[in-house]
Amino acid sequence: MPDEEVLTGGGVNHVVRVGGTVRRPSGPWTPAVHTVLRHLAERAFAGAPRAHGLDEHGREILDHVPGRTADYPLPAWVRTDEVLAGVARLLREYHDATTGVPHEGVWYFPPVEPAEVICHGDVAPYNCVFRQGRPVAFIDFDTAHPGPRVWDAAYAAYRFVPLHDPGDGDGIPVAEQGRRLRLFADAYGLGEADRQALVRTAIRRLEHLVRFMRERAAAGDAAFAGHVARGDDRFYELNMEHLRRSESALNVALTTCRSPRSDR
């Protein structure tokens, strides 16, 4: 076995690089995730790693996707309009490529109805690979699960706009959030119903995240216990309150000055 290089990231899994592959802990959801990745390969979707089964230690084997990721505080190059629109287009291409994936099996998160596509479940700068400042792939598909497009799109928008309280380190004014949220929705091609549901869905998605985080911490999961001890759950609650206060203004921004692409 070649030398293993520990890869840093979200702090939940111990992930290593071995040559041109990445080794990650497997779980009951891994067969379903590998079905998704094989389907993406068959559809010639280039924005995801290829899966190669399990190694002798029971870890999943994935292609290493060259490039860089980003984390918080977000660097300036991740906050450009070009990156935001690029992520939205990549997410649309990914969702379109997942049509036809079987929804049966064990998933990390339970399916969300209406199950239109396979959601990635954690589209964020730390799970997006960039090359020359352009988003080219998503990684870390553990949280993939069937769900509606807007369930994934809302969380990606929360992370990349970002839809944070303007007072935090990554926050921006509400008017700028509205402009960038509309840019994201236009680049993805969100239809009218999904636009109207986008901000409310972001709140629901954060509620789900906080609930899951606290449940896992209470069950003795050291990684999530660390997140709660650090105050991540309270940070998300702060942002939920911001979105509740700003929902009307953001919804107005989503339905004005729309591009022709947004009627899908």
C-alpha positions in Angstrom: 0.0 0.0 0.0 1.4 3.4 -1.0 1.8 6.1 1.7 -1.5 7.6 2.9 -1.9 11.3 3.0 -4.5 12.6 5.4 -7.0 15.0 3.8 -8.5 17.7 5.9 -12.1 18.8 5.5 -15.4 18.9 7.4 -14.1 17.0 10.4 -16.6 14.2 10.4 -14.7 11.4 8.5 -11.1 10.4 8.5 -10.2 10.6 4.8 -6.9 9.8 3.1 -5.4 10.0 -0.3 -3.6 6.9 -1.7 -2.0 7.6 -5.0 -4.7 8.7 -7.4 -7.5 7.5 -5.1 -9.3 8.7 -2.0 -10.2 6.3 0.8 -13.2 7.1 3.0 -15.1 5.2 5.8 -18.0 3.2 4.3 -21.4 2.9 5.9 -24.8 1.3 5.2 -25.5 4.0 2.7 -22.3 3.3 0.6 -23.9 0.9 -1.9 -26.6 3.4 -2.7 -24.0 6.2 -3.1 -21.9 4.0 -5.4 -25.0 3.3 -7.5 -25.4 7.1 -7.9 -21.7 7.5 -8.9 -21.8 4.7 -11.4 -25.0 6.2 -12.9 -23.2 9.5 -13.2 -20.3 7.9 -14.9 -22.6 6.2 -17.4 -24.2 9.5 -18.1 -20.7 11.0 -18.7 -21.2 13.6 -15.9 -17.6 14.8 -15.2 -18.4 16.7 -12.0 -18.1 13.8 -9.6 -15.5 11.1 -8.6 -15.8 7.6 -9.9 -16.3 4.8 -7.3 -14.1 1.6 -7.3 -15.6 -0.5 -4.5 -14.0 -1.1 -1.1 -10.4 -1.7 -0.1 -9.1 -4.4 2.2 -9.9 -2.2 5.2 -13.5 -1.8 4.2 -13.1 1.8 3.1 -14.7 3.0 -0.1 -12.3 3.8 -3.0 -12.9 6.9 -5.1 -11.0 8.8 -7.7 -9.1 11.7 -6.4 -10.5 14.8 -8.1 -7.6 17.3 -8.6 -8.2 20.9 -7.7 -8.8 22.9 -4.5 -11.7 23.3 -2.1 -12.5 26.2 0.2 -13.7 26.7 3.7 -14.7 29.5 6.0 -14.0 32.4 6.2 -14.7 32.3 2.4 -11.8 33.6 0.3 -12.7 36.5 -2.1 -12.3 34.3 -5.2 -15.2 32.0 -4.0 -17.5 35.0 -3.5 -17.6 36.1 -7.1 -20.7 36.1 -9.2 -18.9 33.8 -11.7 -18.4 31.2 -9.1 -21.9 31.5 -7.8 -23.4 31.0 -11.2 -21.0 28.2 -12.0 -22.0 26.3 -8.9 -25.7 26.7 -9.8 -25.1 25.4 -13.3 -23.0 22.5 -12.1 -25.8 21.6 -9.6 -28.4 21.7 -12.4 -26.3 19.4 -14.5 -25.7 17.1 -11.6 -29.5 16.9 -10.8 -30.4 16.3 -14.4 -27.8 13.5 -14.6 -29.3 11.7 -11.6 -32.7 11.1 -13.2 -33.3 7.4 -13.4 -31.2 6.4 -10.3 -33.2 3.8 -8.3 -34.5 5.3 -5.0 -34.5 2.0 -3.1 -31.8 1.2 -0.6 -30.3 2.7 2.5 -29.5 6.4 2.5 -27.6 8.6 5.0 -30.6 11.0 5.1 -34.1 9.6 4.5 -35.7 10.5 1.2 -37.6 13.8 1.0 -40.7 14.0 -1.1 -41.3 14.8 -3.9 -38.2 12.8 -4.7 -37.4 14.3 -8.1 -33.6 13.8 -8.2 -30.8 12.5 -6.0 -29.7 15.4 -3.8 -26.1 15.7 -3.0 -27.1 16.8 0.5 -24.1 19.0 1.3 -23.2 21.3 -1.6 -20.8 23.7 0.0 -17.4 25.3 -0.7 -15.6 22.5 1.2 -17.3 19.9 -1.0 -16.8 21.7 -4.3 -13.6 21.3 -6.3 -12.3 24.4 -8.1 -9.7 24.7 -10.9 -8.5 28.1 -12.0 -11.2 29.6 -9.9 -14.0 27.6 -11.6 -16.3 25.0 -9.9 -15.7 21.7 -11.7 -16.9 18.9 -9.4 -18.7 18.0 -6.2 -17.2 15.5 -3.7 -18.2 13.7 -0.5 -21.5 12.1 -1.6 -22.2 10.3 1.7 -25.2 12.5 2.4 -26.8 11.9 -1.1 -30.5 11.0 -0.9 -33.6 11.2 -3.1 -35.4 14.6 -2.8 -36.7 17.6 -4.6 -34.4 19.9 -6.6 -35.2 22.9 -4.3 -34.1 20.9 -1.2 -30.5 20.8 -2.6 -30.6 24.2 -4.3 -31.7 26.0 -1.1 -28.8 24.6 0.9 -26.3 25.4 -1.9 -27.6 28.9 -2.1 -27.3 29.2 1.7 -23.7 28.2 1.5 -22.6 30.1 -1.6 -24.6 33.4 -1.6 -24.1 33.2 1.4 -27.5 33.6 3.2 -25.9 34.3 6.6 -26.9 36.9 9.1 -25.2 40.1 7.8 -23.5 40.5 11.1 -21.3 37.4 10.9 -17.9 37.2 9.4 -19.2 36.0 6.0 -22.4 38.0 6.0 -23.4 40.5 3.3 -26.3 43.0 3.2 -29.8 41.7 2.6 -30.1 43.6 -0.7 -26.9 42.0 -2.0 -28.1 38.6 -0.8 -31.2 39.1 -2.8 -29.3 40.0 -5.9 -27.0 37.0 -5.6 -29.8 34.7 -4.7 -31.6 35.7 -7.9 -28.4 35.2 -9.9 -28.1 31.7 -8.4 -31.8 30.9 -9.2 -31.4 32.2 -12.8 -28.2 30.2 -13.4 -29.8 27.0 -12.1 -33.0 27.7 -14.0 -35.4 27.4 -11.1 -39.1 27.6 -12.0 -41.7 29.8 -10.3 -42.8 27.3 -7.6 -39.3 26.5 -6.6 -38.4 30.2 -6.4 -41.3 30.9 -4.1 -40.2 27.9 -1.9 -36.4 28.6 -1.9 -36.0 30.7 1.2 -38.5 28.7 3.2 -36.8 25.5 2.2 -33.4 26.9 3.2 -34.9 27.5 6.7 -36.3 23.9 6.8 -32.9 22.5 5.6 -31.1 24.3 8.5 -33.7 23.1 10.9 -33.0 19.6 9.7 -29.3 20.1 10.1 -29.5 21.4 13.6 -31.8 18.5 14.6 -29.5 15.9 13.1 -26.4 17.5 14.6 -27.9 17.4 18.1 -29.2 13.9 17.7 -25.9 12.6 16.6 -24.1 14.5 19.4 -26.5 13.0 22.0 -25.9 9.5 20.6 -22.2 9.9 21.4 -20.8 10.9 17.9 -17.6 12.7 18.8 -17.4 14.7 15.6 -20.9 16.1 16.0 -20.5 16.6 19.7 -17.5 18.8 18.9 -19.6 20.8 16.4 -22.3 21.4 19.1 -19.6 22.3 21.7 -18.2 24.8 19.2 -21.6 26.4 18.8 -22.3 25.4 15.2 -25.9 24.6 16.0 -26.5 28.1 17.5 -24.8 29.7 14.5 -27.3 28.0 12.2 -30.2 29.1 14.5 -29.0 32.7 14.1 -29.1 32.3 10.4 -32.5 30.8 10.5 -33.8 33.8 12.4 -32.1 36.1 9.8 -33.9 34.2 6.9 -37.2 34.4 8.7 -36.8 38.2 9.1 -35.6 38.6 5.5 -37.9 36.1 3.7 -40.2 38.7 2.1 -37.4 40.8 0.8 -35.5 37.9 -0.6 -38.7 36.5 -2.3 -39.2 39.9 -4.0 -35.7 39.8 -5.3 -36.3 36.2 -6.6 -39.2 37.3 -8.8 -37.9 40.5 -10.3 -35.5 41.1 -13.2 -35.6 37.4 -14.2 -33.5 36.1 -17.0 -35.0 34.1 -19.9 -33.2 30.9 -18.6 -35.3 30.9 -15.4 -38.5 29.5 -16.8 -37.5 25.8 -16.6 
